[in-house]
Amino acid sequence: MDGNTCVAGAIADCSMPTKPIGKYLNENNSYHYFKKYGGLIFTGPTRTNLMDVGLILLQK
């Protein structure tokens, strides 16, 4: 478990809806956004609590 959920993170791409994301970001609640729209990464227990954020931005 990483953080307070059973997932190790999430992957997002340009096919995901962006309109509702502000609500989840304002509440620091990305887990429920990705739970609803997909992208969660389940790896099993890692026994760490890093809560890192990584972003890759690509220009079209």
Distance bins in CASP14 RR format, pairs under 12 A and 6 or more apart:
PFRMAT RR
TARGET T0000
AUTHOR 0000-0000-0000
RMODE 2
METHOD distances of the structure
MODEL  1
1 7 0 0 0 0 1 0 0 0 0 0 0
1 8 0 0 0 0 1 0 0 0 0 0 0
1 9 0 0 0 0 0 1 0 0 0 0 0
1 31 0 0 0 0 0 1 0 0 0 0 0
1 42 0 0 0 0 0 1 0 0 0 0 0
1 43 0 0 0 0 0 1 0 0 0 0 0
1 44 1 0 0 1 0 0 0 0 0 0 0
1 45 1 0 1 0 0 0 0 0 0 0 0
1 46 1 0 0 1 0 0 0 0 0 0 0
1 47 1 0 0 1 0 0 0 0 0 0 0
1 48 0 0 0 0 1 0 0 0 0 0 0
1 49 0 0 0 0 1 0 0 0 0 0 0
1 50 0 0 0 0 0 1 0 0 0 0 0
1 51 0 0 0 0 0 1 0 0 0 0 0
2 8 1 0 1 0 0 0 0 0 0 0 0
2 9 1 0 0 1 0 0 0 0 0 0 0
2 10 0 0 0 0 0 1 0 0 0 0 0
2 31 0 0 0 0 0 1 0 0 0 0 0
2 40 0 0 0 0 0 1 0 0 0 0 0
2 41 0 0 0 0 1 0 0 0 0 0 0
2 42 0 0 0 0 0 1 0 0 0 0 0
2 43 0 0 0 0 1 0 0 0 0 0 0
2 44 0 0 0 0 1 0 0 0 0 0 0
2 45 0 0 0 0 1 0 0 0 0 0 0
2 46 1 0 1 0 0 0 0 0 0 0 0
2 47 0 0 0 0 1 0 0 0 0 0 0
2 48 1 0 0 1 0 0 0 0 0 0 0
2 49 1 0 0 1 0 0 0 0 0 0 0
2 50 1 0 0 1 0 0 0 0 0 0 0
2 51 1 0 0 1 0 0 0 0 0 0 0
2 52 0 0 0 0 1 0 0 0 0 0 0
2 53 0 0 0 0 0 1 0 0 0 0 0
3 9 0 0 0 0 1 0 0 0 0 0 0
3 28 0 0 0 0 0 1 0 0 0 0 0
3 30 0 0 0 0 0 1 0 0 0 0 0
3 31 0 0 0 0 1 0 0 0 0 0 0
3 45 0 0 0 0 0 1 0 0 0 0 0
3 46 0 0 0 0 1 0 0 0 0 0 0
3 47 0 0 0 0 0 1 0 0 0 0 0
3 48 0 0 0 0 1 0 0 0 0 0 0
3 49 1 0 1 0 0 0 0 0 0 0 0
3 50 0 0 0 0 1 0 0 0 0 0 0
3 51 1 0 1 0 0 0 0 0 0 0 0
3 52 0 0 0 0 0 1 0 0 0 0 0
4 28 0 0 0 0 0 1 0 0 0 0 0
4 29 0 0 0 0 0 1 0 0 0 0 0
4 31 0 0 0 0 1 0 0 0 0 0 0
4 32 0 0 0 0 0 1 0 0 0 0 0
4 49 0 0 0 0 1 0 0 0 0 0 0
4 51 0 0 0 0 1 0 0 0 0 0 0
5 29 0 0 0 0 0 1 0 0 0 0 0
5 30 0 0 0 0 1 0 0 0 0 0 0
5 31 1 0 1 0 0 0 0 0 0 0 0
5 32 0 0 0 0 1 0 0 0 0 0 0
5 34 0 0 0 0 1 0 0 0 0 0 0
5 35 0 0 0 0 1 0 0 0 0 0 0
5 40 0 0 0 0 1 0 0 0 0 0 0
5 41 0 0 0 0 0 1 0 0 0 0 0
5 42 0 0 0 0 1 0 0 0 0 0 0
5 43 0 0 0 0 0 1 0 0 0 0 0
5 44 0 0 0 0 0 1 0 0 0 0 0
5 45 0 0 0 0 0 1 0 0 0 0 0
5 46 0 0 0 0 0 1 0 0 0 0 0
5 49 0 0 0 0 0 1 0 0 0 0 0
5 51 0 0 0 0 0 1 0 0 0 0 0
6 31 0 0 0 0 1 0 0 0 0 0 0
6 35 0 0 0 0 0 1 0 0 0 0 0
6 40 0 0 0 0 1 0 0 0 0 0 0
6 41 0 0 0 0 0 1 0 0 0 0 0
6 42 1 0 0 1 0 0 0 0 0 0 0
6 43 0 0 0 0 1 0 0 0 0 0 0
6 44 1 0 0 1 0 0 0 0 0 0 0
6 45 0 0 0 0 1 0 0 0 0 0 0
6 46 0 0 0 0 0 1 0 0 0 0 0
7 30 0 0 0 0 0 1 0 0 0 0 0
7 31 1 0 0 1 0 0 0 0 0 0 0
7 32 0 0 0 0 0 1 0 0 0 0 0
7 34 1 0 0 1 0 0 0 0 0 0 0
7 35 0 0 0 0 1 0 0 0 0 0 0
7 38 0 0 0 0 0 1 0 0 0 0 0
7 39 0 0 0 0 1 0 0 0 0 0 0
7 40 1 0 1 0 0 0 0 0 0 0 0
7 41 1 0 1 0 0 0 0 0 0 0 0
7 42 1 0 1 0 0 0 0 0 0 0 0
7 43 1 0 0 1 0 0 0 0 0 0 0
7 44 0 0 0 0 1 0 0 0 0 0 0
7 45 0 0 0 0 0 1 0 0 0 0 0
7 46 0 0 0 0 0 1 0 0 0 0 0
7 51 0 0 0 0 0 1 0 0 0 0 0
8 31 0 0 0 0 0 1 0 0 0 0 0
8 34 0 0 0 0 0 1 0 0 0 0 0
8 39 0 0 0 0 0 1 0 0 0 0 0
8 40 0 0 0 0 1 0 0 0 0 0 0
8 41 1 0 1 0 0 0 0 0 0 0 0
8 42 1 0 0 1 0 0 0 0 0 0 0
8 43 1 0 1 0 0 0 0 0 0 0 0
8 44 1 0 0 1 0 0 0 0 0 0 0
8 45 0 0 0 0 1 0 0 0 0 0 0
8 46 1 0 0 1 0 0 0 0 0 0 0
8 47 0 0 0 0 0 1 0 0 0 0 0
8 48 0 0 0 0 1 0 0 0 0 0 0
8 49 0 0 0 0 0 1 0 0 0 0 0
8 50 0 0 0 0 1 0 0 0 0 0 0
8 51 0 0 0 0 0 1 0 0 0 0 0
8 52 0 0 0 0 0 1 0 0 0 0 0
9 30 0 0 0 0 1 0 0 0 0 0 0
9 31 0 0 0 0 1 0 0 0 0 0 0
9 33 0 0 0 0 0 1 0 0 0 0 0
9 34 1 0 0 1 0 0 0 0 0 0 0
9 35 0 0 0 0 0 1 0 0 0 0 0
9 38 0 0 0 0 0 1 0 0 0 0 0
9 39 0 0 0 0 1 0 0 0 0 0 0
9 40 1 0 0 1 0 0 0 0 0 0 0
9 41 1 0 1 0 0 0 0 0 0 0 0
9 42 0 0 0 0 1 0 0 0 0 0 0
9 43 0 0 0 0 1 0 0 0 0 0 0
9 44 0 0 0 0 0 1 0 0 0 0 0
9 46 0 0 0 0 0 1 0 0 0 0 0
9 48 0 0 0 0 0 1 0 0 0 0 0
9 50 0 0 0 0 0 1 0 0 0 0 0
9 51 0 0 0 0 1 0 0 0 0 0 0
9 52 0 0 0 0 1 0 0 0 0 0 0
9 53 0 0 0 0 1 0 0 0 0 0 0
9 54 0 0 0 0 1 0 0 0 0 0 0
10 16 0 0 0 0 1 0 0 0 0 0 0
10 21 0 0 0 0 0 1 0 0 0 0 0
10 24 0 0 0 0 0 1 0 0 0 0 0
10 30 1 0 0 1 0 0 0 0 0 0 0
10 31 1 0 0 1 0 0 0 0 0 0 0
10 32 0 0 0 0 0 1 0 0 0 0 0
10 33 0 0 0 0 1 0 0 0 0 0 0
10 34 1 0 1 0 0 0 0 0 0 0 0
10 35 0 0 0 0 1 0 0 0 0 0 0
10 36 0 0 0 0 0 1 0 0 0 0 0
10 37 0 0 0 0 1 0 0 0 0 0 0
10 38 1 0 0 1 0 0 0 0 0 0 0
10 39 1 0 1 0 0 0 0 0 0 0 0
10 40 1 0 1 0 0 0 0 0 0 0 0
10 41 1 0 1 0 0 0 0 0 0 0 0
10 42 0 0 0 0 0 1 0 0 0 0 0
10 43 0 0 0 0 0 1 0 0 0 0 0
10 53 0 0 0 0 0 1 0 0 0 0 0
10 54 0 0 0 0 0 1 0 0 0 0 0
10 55 0 0 0 0 0 1 0 0 0 0 0
11 30 0 0 0 0 0 1 0 0 0 0 0
11 34 0 0 0 0 1 0 0 0 0 0 0
11 37 0 0 0 0 0 1 0 0 0 0 0
11 38 0 0 0 0 1 0 0 0 0 0 0
11 39 1 0 1 0 0 0 0 0 0 0 0
11 40 0 0 0 0 1 0 0 0 0 0 0
11 41 1 0 0 1 0 0 0 0 0 0 0
11 42 0 0 0 0 0 1 0 0 0 0 0
11 54 0 0 0 0 0 1 0 0 0 0 0
11 55 0 0 0 0 0 1 0 0 0 0 0
11 56 0 0 0 0 0 1 0 0 0 0 0
12 18 0 0 0 0 1 0 0 0 0 0 0
12 21 0 0 0 0 1 0 0 0 0 0 0
12 24 0 0 0 0 0 1 0 0 0 0 0
12 25 0 0 0 0 0 1 0 0 0 0 0
12 30 0 0 0 0 1 0 0 0 0 0 0
12 33 0 0 0 0 1 0 0 0 0 0 0
12 34 1 0 0 1 0 0 0 0 0 0 0
12 37 0 0 0 0 1 0 0 0 0 0 0
12 38 0 0 0 0 1 0 0 0 0 0 0
12 39 1 0 0 1 0 0 0 0 0 0 0
12 40 0 0 0 0 0 1 0 0 0 0 0
12 41 0 0 0 0 0 1 0 0 0 0 0
12 53 0 0 0 0 0 1 0 0 0 0 0
12 54 0 0 0 0 0 1 0 0 0 0 0
12 55 0 0 0 0 1 0 0 0 0 0 0
12 56 0 0 0 0 1 0 0 0 0 0 0
12 57 0 0 0 0 0 1 0 0 0 0 0
12 58 0 0 0 0 0 1 0 0 0 0 0
13 34 0 0 0 0 0 1 0 0 0 0 0
13 37 0 0 0 0 0 1 0 0 0 0 0
13 38 0 0 0 0 0 1 0 0 0 0 0
13 39 0 0 0 0 1 0 0 0 0 0 0
13 56 0 0 0 0 0 1 0 0 0 0 0
13 58 0 0 0 0 1 0 0 0 0 0 0
14 56 0 0 0 0 0 1 0 0 0 0 0
14 57 0 0 0 0 0 1 0 0 0 0 0
14 58 0 0 0 0 1 0 0 0 0 0 0
14 59 0 0 0 0 0 1 0 0 0 0 0
14 60 0 0 0 0 1 0 0 0 0 0 0
15 37 0 0 0 0 1 0 0 0 0 0 0
15 38 0 0 0 0 0 1 0 0 0 0 0
15 39 0 0 0 0 0 1 0 0 0 0 0
16 24 0 0 0 0 0 1 0 0 0 0 0
16 30 0 0 0 0 0 1 0 0 0 0 0
16 33 0 0 0 0 1 0 0 0 0 0 0
16 34 0 0 0 0 1 0 0 0 0 0 0
16 36 0 0 0 0 0 1 0 0 0 0 0
16 37 1 0 1 0 0 0 0 0 0 0 0
16 38 1 0 0 1 0 0 0 0 0 0 0
16 39 1 0 0 1 0 0 0 0 0 0 0
17 23 0 0 0 0 0 1 0 0 0 0 0
17 24 0 0 0 0 0 1 0 0 0 0 0
17 33 0 0 0 0 1 0 0 0 0 0 0
17 34 0 0 0 0 0 1 0 0 0 0 0
17 36 0 0 0 0 1 0 0 0 0 0 0
17 37 1 0 0 1 0 0 0 0 0 0 0
17 38 0 0 0 0 0 1 0 0 0 0 0
18 24 0 0 0 0 0 1 0 0 0 0 0
18 25 0 0 0 0 0 1 0 0 0 0 0
18 33 0 0 0 0 0 1 0 0 0 0 0
18 37 0 0 0 0 0 1 0 0 0 0 0
19 33 0 0 0 0 0 1 0 0 0 0 0
19 37 0 0 0 0 0 1 0 0 0 0 0
20 26 0 0 0 0 0 1 0 0 0 0 0
20 27 0 0 0 0 0 1 0 0 0 0 0
20 29 0 0 0 0 0 1 0 0 0 0 0
20 30 0 0 0 0 0 1 0 0 0 0 0
20 32 0 0 0 0 0 1 0 0 0 0 0
20 33 1 0 0 1 0 0 0 0 0 0 0
20 34 0 0 0 0 0 1 0 0 0 0 0
20 36 0 0 0 0 1 0 0 0 0 0 0
20 37 0 0 0 0 1 0 0 0 0 0 0
21 27 0 0 0 0 0 1 0 0 0 0 0
21 29 0 0 0 0 0 1 0 0 0 0 0
21 30 0 0 0 0 1 0 0 0 0 0 0
21 32 0 0 0 0 0 1 0 0 0 0 0
21 33 1 0 0 1 0 0 0 0 0 0 0
21 34 0 0 0 0 0 1 0 0 0 0 0
21 36 0 0 0 0 0 1 0 0 0 0 0
21 37 0 0 0 0 1 0 0 0 0 0 0
22 28 0 0 0 0 0 1 0 0 0 0 0
22 29 0 0 0 0 1 0 0 0 0 0 0
22 30 0 0 0 0 0 1 0 0 0 0 0
22 33 0 0 0 0 1 0 0 0 0 0 0
23 29 0 0 0 0 1 0 0 0 0 0 0
23 30 0 0 0 0 0 1 0 0 0 0 0
23 32 0 0 0 0 1 0 0 0 0 0 0
23 33 0 0 0 0 1 0 0 0 0 0 0
23 36 0 0 0 0 0 1 0 0 0 0 0
24 30 1 0 1 0 0 0 0 0 0 0 0
24 31 0 0 0 0 1 0 0 0 0 0 0
24 32 1 0 0 1 0 0 0 0 0 0 0
24 33 1 1 0 0 0 0 0 0 0 0 0
24 34 0 0 0 0 1 0 0 0 0 0 0
24 35 0 0 0 0 0 1 0 0 0 0 0
24 36 0 0 0 0 1 0 0 0 0 0 0
24 37 0 0 0 0 1 0 0 0 0 0 0
25 31 0 0 0 0 0 1 0 0 0 0 0
25 32 0 0 0 0 0 1 0 0 0 0 0
25 33 0 0 0 0 1 0 0 0 0 0 0
25 34 0 0 0 0 0 1 0 0 0 0 0
25 53 0 0 0 0 0 1 0 0 0 0 0
26 33 0 0 0 0 0 1 0 0 0 0 0
27 33 0 0 0 0 1 0 0 0 0 0 0
28 51 0 0 0 0 0 1 0 0 0 0 0
28 53 0 0 0 0 0 1 0 0 0 0 0
29 35 0 0 0 0 1 0 0 0 0 0 0
29 36 0 0 0 0 0 1 0 0 0 0 0
30 36 0 0 0 0 0 1 0 0 0 0 0
30 37 0 0 0 0 0 1 0 0 0 0 0
30 38 0 0 0 0 0 1 0 0 0 0 0
30 39 0 0 0 0 0 1 0 0 0 0 0
30 40 0 0 0 0 1 0 0 0 0 0 0
30 51 0 0 0 0 0 1 0 0 0 0 0
30 53 0 0 0 0 1 0 0 0 0 0 0
30 54 0 0 0 0 0 1 0 0 0 0 0
30 55 0 0 0 0 0 1 0 0 0 0 0
31 37 0 0 0 0 0 1 0 0 0 0 0
31 38 0 0 0 0 0 1 0 0 0 0 0
31 39 0 0 0 0 0 1 0 0 0 0 0
31 40 1 0 0 1 0 0 0 0 0 0 0
31 41 0 0 0 0 0 1 0 0 0 0 0
31 51 0 0 0 0 0 1 0 0 0 0 0
32 38 0 0 0 0 0 1 0 0 0 0 0
32 40 0 0 0 0 0 1 0 0 0 0 0
33 39 0 0 0 0 1 0 0 0 0 0 0
33 40 0 0 0 0 1 0 0 0 0 0 0
34 40 1 0 1 0 0 0 0 0 0 0 0
34 41 0 0 0 0 1 0 0 0 0 0 0
34 42 0 0 0 0 0 1 0 0 0 0 0
35 41 0 0 0 0 0 1 0 0 0 0 0
35 42 0 0 0 0 0 1 0 0 0 0 0
46 52 0 0 0 0 0 1 0 0 0 0 0
END
